[in-house]
């Protein structure tokens, strides 16, 4: 993710056609949020929502998706986007705030 290569810097700087598939990704904001986060960065977004339970469709859908992202980007940029944006998708705090003394 540092965008540095001792031996092949030109390759590290080259945008490549990349595709990443995340089999189970929480996204409480739904497909709309996925698209709002990744499409402005140049990604093609494909998302399939998982049901809560396939045997009981009346229970509705879960907040989990299978997501595929495609773009021609530098690998470091793709990894950075995932590192920063994936935690945003589950709409849960990833830090602890203690009481003030």
Residue frames relative to the residue before (quaternion, step in Angstrom):
aa qw qx qy qz dx dy dz
X 1.0000 0.0000 0.0000 0.0000 0.00 0.00 0.00
X 0.5679 0.6292 -0.3797 0.3706 3.60 1.22 -0.18
X 0.3754 -0.7456 0.4653 0.2945 3.60 1.30 -0.26
X 0.5974 0.5399 -0.3642 0.4680 3.58 1.19 0.47
X 0.0160 0.7693 -0.6383 0.0230 3.55 -1.11 0.80
X 0.4350 -0.7114 0.4889 0.2561 3.57 -0.77 1.01
X 0.8047 0.3242 -0.1345 0.4787 3.55 0.96 -0.87
X 0.8226 0.1481 -0.0448 0.5471 3.63 1.05 -0.62
X 0.0132 -0.8467 0.5316 -0.0199 3.56 0.70 1.07
X 0.6234 0.5519 -0.3511 0.4283 3.60 1.00 -0.75
X 0.6417 0.4998 -0.3271 0.4810 3.59 1.08 -0.62
X 0.6370 0.5259 -0.3245 0.4608 3.60 1.00 -0.77
X 0.7032 0.4582 -0.2527 0.4813 3.59 1.13 -0.65
X 0.6088 0.5953 -0.3336 0.4045 3.59 1.26 -0.25
X 0.3837 -0.6885 0.5587 0.2581 3.60 -0.86 0.91
X 0.1176 -0.7943 0.5957 0.0222 3.56 -0.94 0.95
X 0.4830 -0.6217 0.5013 0.3591 3.61 -1.12 0.50
X 0.0254 0.8259 -0.5564 0.0877 3.57 -0.38 1.27
X 0.0845 -0.7635 0.6387 0.0441 3.52 -1.25 0.59
X 0.0473 -0.7801 0.6238 0.0098 3.55 -0.91 0.93
X 0.1163 -0.7765 0.6173 0.0496 3.54 -1.02 0.88
X 0.1132 -0.7623 0.6362 0.0366 3.54 -0.85 1.06
X 0.3908 -0.7820 0.4401 0.2052 3.56 -0.41 1.27
X 0.7969 0.0192 0.0116 0.6036 3.60 0.96 -0.82
X 0.0903 0.7999 -0.5785 0.1316 3.53 -0.47 1.26
X 0.3411 -0.7314 0.5416 0.2356 3.63 -0.71 0.98
X 0.1076 0.7783 -0.6127 0.0857 3.56 -0.96 0.87
X 0.1840 -0.8355 0.5119 0.0780 3.53 0.10 1.32
X 0.6484 0.5015 -0.3181 0.4763 3.58 1.22 -0.32
X 0.4907 -0.7023 0.3998 0.3258 3.58 1.30 0.08
X 0.7721 -0.3579 0.2677 0.4517 3.50 -1.37 -0.14
X 0.5765 0.5903 -0.3777 0.4202 3.58 1.09 -0.63
X 0.6742 0.4802 -0.2949 0.4774 3.60 0.90 -0.88
X 0.6067 0.5513 -0.3533 0.4507 3.60 0.98 -0.78
X 0.6955 0.4727 -0.2700 0.4689 3.55 0.85 -0.98
X 0.6480 0.5269 -0.3239 0.4445 3.61 0.96 -0.82
X 0.6919 0.4732 -0.2793 0.4684 3.58 1.08 -0.68
X 0.8127 0.3399 -0.1495 0.4490 3.58 0.77 -1.02
X 0.6221 0.5704 -0.3655 0.3925 3.64 0.96 -0.64
X 0.6504 0.5017 -0.3516 0.4492 3.67 0.89 -0.67
X 0.6509 0.4972 -0.3102 0.4825 3.59 1.23 -0.39
X 0.6276 -0.5878 0.3131 0.4032 3.58 1.30 0.12
X 0.5172 0.6544 -0.4122 0.3664 3.59 1.23 0.21
X 0.3344 -0.6428 0.6440 0.2455 3.50 -1.27 0.61
X 0.1579 -0.8177 0.5522 0.0391 3.58 -0.68 1.11
X 0.0065 -0.7528 0.6582 -0.0043 3.54 -0.94 0.99
X 0.0199 0.8185 -0.5700 0.0699 3.57 -0.70 1.08
X 0.0754 -0.7675 0.6361 0.0230 3.54 -1.02 0.91
X 0.3126 -0.7733 0.5282 0.1589 3.53 -0.66 1.15
X 0.3586 -0.7287 0.5478 0.2006 3.57 -1.06 0.81
X 0.4363 -0.6650 0.5243 0.3043 3.61 -1.06 0.66
X 0.6115 -0.5227 0.4255 0.4145 3.58 -1.22 0.35
X 0.7692 -0.1237 0.1059 0.6179 3.56 0.95 -0.91
X 0.4372 -0.7274 0.4638 0.2541 3.59 -0.62 1.12
X 0.6567 0.5171 -0.3145 0.4499 3.60 1.11 -0.58
X 0.7652 0.2473 -0.1431 0.5769 3.58 1.26 -0.39
X 0.1114 -0.8441 0.5214 0.0570 3.62 0.41 1.18
X 0.5792 0.5982 -0.3802 0.4028 3.61 1.15 -0.49
X 0.5614 0.6015 -0.3841 0.4189 3.60 1.26 -0.27
X 0.5062 -0.6764 0.4051 0.3496 3.58 1.23 -0.29
X 0.6525 -0.5269 0.3979 0.3718 3.49 -1.35 -0.28
X 0.4467 -0.6705 0.5277 0.2691 3.52 -1.23 0.56
X 0.5564 -0.5885 0.4466 0.3802 3.60 -1.24 0.06
X 0.5734 0.6146 -0.3631 0.4019 3.61 1.28 0.22
X 0.1175 -0.7914 0.5998 0.0143 3.53 -1.08 0.89
X 0.2926 -0.6291 0.6650 0.2766 3.49 -1.40 0.26
X 0.0752 -0.8301 0.5518 -0.0287 3.56 -0.63 1.16
X 0.0753 -0.7562 0.6487 0.0417 3.53 -1.05 0.89
X 0.0990 -0.7766 0.6217 0.0246 3.54 -0.92 1.01
X 0.0384 -0.7858 0.6172 0.0011 3.57 -0.95 0.94
X 0.2339 0.7514 -0.5973 0.1546 3.54 -1.05 0.82
X 0.3610 -0.6557 0.5991 0.2844 3.52 -1.32 0.23
X 0.2396 0.7626 -0.5398 0.2637 3.53 -0.13 1.39
X 0.5782 -0.5187 0.4663 0.4234 3.54 -1.31 0.11
X 0.5908 -0.5908 0.4180 0.3566 3.55 -1.05 0.75
X 0.6433 0.5328 -0.3297 0.4400 3.59 0.93 -0.83
X 0.6444 0.5114 -0.3258 0.4659 3.59 1.03 -0.74
X 0.6340 0.5264 -0.3282 0.4617 3.59 0.96 -0.83
X 0.6814 0.4857 -0.2916 0.4634 3.57 0.85 -0.93
X 0.6401 0.5164 -0.3207 0.4698 3.58 1.01 -0.77
X 0.6458 0.5178 -0.3267 0.4561 3.60 0.92 -0.87
X 0.6647 0.4898 -0.3071 0.4732 3.59 0.93 -0.83
X 0.6496 0.5429 -0.3088 0.4335 3.57 0.93 -0.93
X 0.7289 0.4253 -0.2284 0.4854 3.56 0.99 -0.87
X 0.7852 0.4055 -0.1951 0.4255 3.60 0.80 -0.99
X 0.5749 0.6017 -0.4007 0.3834 3.64 1.00 -0.58
X 0.6704 0.4812 -0.3364 0.4538 3.68 0.82 -0.73
X 0.5900 0.5790 -0.3642 0.4290 3.61 1.16 -0.53
X 0.6432 0.6047 -0.3140 0.3494 3.57 1.03 -0.82
X 0.7180 0.4477 -0.2903 0.4468 3.61 0.95 -0.65
X 0.3623 -0.7838 0.4553 0.2172 3.58 1.31 0.11
X 0.5284 0.5752 -0.4315 0.4514 3.54 1.01 0.86
X 0.5019 -0.6463 0.4695 0.3315 3.59 -1.02 0.67
X 0.2060 -0.7836 0.5790 0.0917 3.55 -0.98 0.90
X 0.6714 0.3856 -0.3057 0.5542 3.52 1.12 0.73
X 0.3571 -0.7228 0.5507 0.2163 3.52 -1.22 0.37
X 0.1391 -0.7681 0.6217 0.0648 3.54 -0.95 0.94
X 0.2616 -0.7928 0.5356 0.1275 3.55 -0.60 1.16
X 0.6073 -0.5298 0.4315 0.4052 3.52 -1.31 0.10
X 0.4800 -0.6727 0.4918 0.2742 3.51 -1.09 0.72
X 0.2450 -0.7828 0.5572 0.1292 3.57 -0.92 0.90
